[in-house]
């Protein structure tokens, strides 16, 4: 199997440029996608802006005491690193690669392989 390829988008020169409110998600539009950023233990994670269950706007949700993303509609909880639903409903939240490089903070979107993955 080949290694995944990514399109990288710079969103900030450094992490200090991004305002993280305590226990909240920060919404960004980058590369034509609206995403949410989460800061957990000095690490930054990126995910889709809508809950995979019912489309809840995750920026209106919060981060619980364990560092999980909580949807504002039905309180489904997601691990920000893996996107795994940890409250038991079986959904997965789309997550994106985040890299802090010497020249800034980048978000990586998987490159499309075409209609049939070729």
N, C-alpha and C positions, 0 to 999 in steps of 0.2 A: 504494500500500500504506500502511496506517495504521501509526503508531508503536506499539510494544509498550507495554502498560500493566503496571504492577507493583504488587503488594501489598508494602509495606515494613514490616519488623519491626526494631525497635531491639533490639540484643543487648548493648550496653555503652554507658556514658556516655563512655568514651574507650578507646583501644587499650591503655592500661596495665592495664586491668582483665582483659585476656585473657592467660592464661599460655601462651606459646609455648615449648615445649622445642625445643632445637636439632635441626634436621633431622627434626622430627616434625609430624604433623597434630594439630590440636585439634578434638575433636568437640563439637558443640552440638546441642541440640534447640530448634528455633524454628519457630513457625507450624505445628506438627504434623509437621515434617520433621526427620530427623536429618541433619545436614550436617557437613562438615569444613572447617575454616579452615586456610589455609596462609599463612605469612608469607615473602615472597621479596623481598629488597632493599627493605625497609621498606614494601612494598605488601602488602595483605591480599587473598586470593582465597578464594572459597567454592565448594565442590563437593559432589556427592552423597557419602554415606558408604560406598557399596558400589561395587566395581569392576564395570563393565558386562560384563566377560567371564564371570566365575564367581562374582560376589557377594562377593569378598574384602573384609574389613573394613579400609578404608583407614587408619583411625586406628592400626592395627597395622603399617602400612607405614612408609615414611620418605620424606624429601626427599633426592634425590641431589645431587651436587656442582654440577649445572647448574640446580638448582631444580625439577626434575620430581618429580611424585608417583609413587612406586613401590609397586605392589600387593604385599602380603605373600605372596600365593599363588603367582603365576607370574612375578612381577617385570615385569609390563607397566608401561610408563611413560607418564605423561600430563602435558601442559603445563597448569599450574594456571590459566592465564589463558584458554585457549581450550577446554580439555578434550580436545584432539586427542591421540590415541595416537601417541607419537613412537618407539615401538619396532617399529612396522611391522605390527601385527596388524589395524589398521583400525577399532578401537573408538573411541567418543567418550564421555568422562566428562561427565555433566551438571554444568554450572557455573551459578552464580548471581551476580547483580549485587551489588556491595559498594560502599557509599558511606560515607565519613567526612564527617559533617556537623558543624556547630558544636555541636550538642547530643548527638552520639554516633555510634556505628557502626551501620549499618543493612544488612540483607540484603533483597534484592528478589526475590520470586517472581513469575513471569509470571502475569497474571490469565488464568483459563480463559475461552475464548470459546464454550464450549458443545460439544455433541457433534460438530458438523460445522465448527467454527471460525467460526460466524456470530456 
